[in-house]
Amino acid sequence: MISVRNLKKSFGDHEVLKGINYDIAQGEKIVIIGPSGSGKSTFLRCLNLLETPTSGQIIFGDDEMNGGEDITAKGTDINKVRQQMGMVFQHFNLFPHMNILDNLTFAPVKLGKMTKEEAHEEAMRLLKVVNLEDKVDSYPGQLSGGQKQRIAIVRSLMMKPKMMLFDEPTSALDPEMVGEVLEVMKDLAAKGMTMAVVTHEMGFAKEVATRVLFMDEGVILEEGTPDQIFNNPKEDRTKEFLSKVLV
């Protein structure tokens, strides 16, 4: 699905990513953990070129047979690539002047992926999945943070992506709203969606991840199954980090 080769990213003289190499296979749920400033979000944002890598390659493709496409190459239609990689941010980025239905249907209709009628039908189907069909005529300002984030996830799913990227999707939420968003993500994972998630929710990582990456100072310091990372980490830095976040 995605192959990352020697990915580097600098902001001025500050090298944030120092040569990342990693493959994400179709159907995998990769959860990226680590301290603030370790490069987690920058790595995620490079995957769909919201941040332009300083150097390295990102190969994105349906399967191993077709070889994939180097999305860092000149001339790549990155907007077309982004339609296949849904992105959910810390903040919801919904259009405040549009009701929920219009927020969900605007992009797929404008880009010609669906007719207005098809988009309406798909929006209603997905709203039922996240138990928000009664909010179809509401505006973002009338929703709680958890409801807005669930709508943001649905908006990404409207484009029928092949992969979903989540950048700390619960960090801006009140604690009582976190669970409802994580439940939607767990359901998405159970249905086979390929996912890469930056999060501080260690319970989610233990339950959902196929692989956990621990990043520190711009590198993947350690990776493994949730059992390996949480119960038998090899690196001292991983052990130190987990001792502070697992209570």
N, C-alpha and C positions, 0 to 999 in steps of 0.2 A: 504493500500500500504506500508506504513512505520509506525511503532510504536517505539518511542524512550522512554526508561525507565531509569530514574535516571542517565543520561549520564554525566560523569565527565571526564575532561581531564586536566592533569597537565603537565607543562614543568618544570622539576626540582621542586622547591618549589613554583612555580607560578601556581595557579589553574585558568585555563582559562575558563573552563566550570564547573559550580557548581551544577550540578544535573538538567539536562534538561529532561522534560517530554513533549512529543508532538506526536500527530498522524496526518499523512498526508494521506488523502483518495485519491483513484483513481480519476483522473480528476481535482484535486485541483491545484490552482496556489498560492503557498505560497511565499510571498515576505518578506525578512528579512532585517530590517533596524536597524540603531543604530550607535553610535559613533565609531571611530577607536579604536581598542583594546577591544571591547565589547565581542568578541568571535564569531562573525557572521561567518567568513570564517572557523574557526576551527570547528564549529558546522556542516557546510556544508560538509567539508572534512572528518569528521567522518562518515557521512552517507554512504560513499562507502569505508571507511577504508583507505583513503589516509593519514589520521591521525588515529592512533590506540587509541581508548578510554582507559583511565586509569581504568574506571569501568563503569558498566551499560550495557544495552542491546539495540540492534537495530534489530527489527524484520522486515523483508522485505518479502512481499508476493504479489501474484496476487490479492487476495481478502480475505475477512474475512472467507470464507468457508474453505480454506486450511490451515489456521493458520499461514502461513508464516514461514520463516526460520530465526533463530537467527544468523545473519552474524558475530557476535562477538564471536561465539563459536569456540573452537578449532576444526581444521579439515575442516572448511568452505573453499570451493574453491572460494576465493574472486575474482579471475579473471573472473570466470563465473558470479558472481554477478555483477561485474563492466560492463560486456557486456550488462546488462539490465538497467544500470544507466549511461546515457551519461553525460559527464562532460565538461563544457566549462569554460576556465580559463580567467584571465585578459590578459595573453599573449597567443599567438595562438598555439605555440608548433607544428607547421607544419614542416615536414621534408624538409629542404631547398634544398636538392639535388634531390628531386622528383618533377615532375610536379604535377599539381592539380589532374589530374585523378589518378595518382599512389598514391598520398596522401590519396585519398578517398577509393580506392579499396584495398589497402595493407592489412589492418586488417581483413575485412570480408573474403577475399580470404585465407589469411594465417590461420585463425581460422576455416576455413571450413564452414562458414555460407552461402557462396555463391560461385558459380563458377565464373571464371574470366568474362565470358560473362554476367552473371546475375549482377555482381557488376558494370560492365561498364554501363549496362542499367539503374540500379538504380542510379548511380552517375549522369548520364545525366539527369534523371528525376528530381533529387533534385537540380541540378545546375540550371535548368530552373525555379524552384520555387523561387530561390534566385537571379534570373536574372544574373547569372554568367556563362552560358553555353559557352560563347565565351572565357572564361579563362581556358578551359579544358587542353590546352597544355602549359599554362604559369607556371612559377615557383613562389613560395611564394615571393621572392625578387622583383618580378615585380608587385606585388599587393599593393594597399593601405591598411592601417590598417583595415578599415571597410570591405574591400573585404576579407582580411585574416580571420577576425572574422566570417564572414558569411560562409566561407569555413570550419572553425573549427566547426561551428554548424552542417553543412552538414556532416562532418566526423563523428560526434557523431550519427547523425540520420541514417547513413549507417548501424549501428549495430542493428537497429530497437529496440531501448531501450523502456522500459516501463515507464521510468521516466527520466527527464532531470534536471541536477544541473548546475546552472550558478553562478560562483563566480566573481562578479563585472565585467561582460563581456564587459562593455563599458568604464571602468575607464582608460584604456591605450590609448584610441582613441582621436584624435583631435575632437573638438566639432561638426564640420560639418559632421563627420562620424558616430556619435552616432545614429542618426535617422534611418539610413539604417539597423543597427543591431537590434535596438528595433522593427522595422517593421517586421523583420523575426521572432523575439520572439513573437510578438503579433499574427502573423499568426499561429505560432505553438500552442499558447495557445488557439486560436479560434477553432483549429482542435481537441482539447480535450486532449492534452498532459499533463500529470502530471508534475508539475514543482516546483522546489524550487530555489529561486533567491535571492542572496545577491546583493544589488544595492544601489546606491545613487540617482538613477533616480526616484524621487518621483512621477512625472507624470505617469511613467510606472506603479508604484505601485497602484496609484489611479485607473488607467484604466483597469488593467489586473488582479490584485490580487483577489482571493476569500477570503484570510485572510492575514493580515499583522502582523508580529511579530516584536515587538520592544525589542531589546536586549541591556542590559547594565550590565557591570561588571559580565559577565559570566552566566546571567540568562535571561529568557524571562520575562521581567518586565511587559509587557502588550501585549495583542493580541486581534484582532477583525477584523471586516470588514474594508475596506478602509474608509468608511464613519465614523465609530466609531473612528478609530485611528486618522484620519486627521482632522475631524470636532468636535469631542467630546472626546479627550483623557482624561483618568481619572488620570493618574499618573503625578505628577509635573515634574518628570524627562523627561517623554515623551513630555510634553508641552514645556519644556526648549529646548530639542533637535529640535523639529519641528519649534520652533520660529526662530532658526538659519539657518535651511535648506529650509524653505518655504519662498520665497520672491515674 
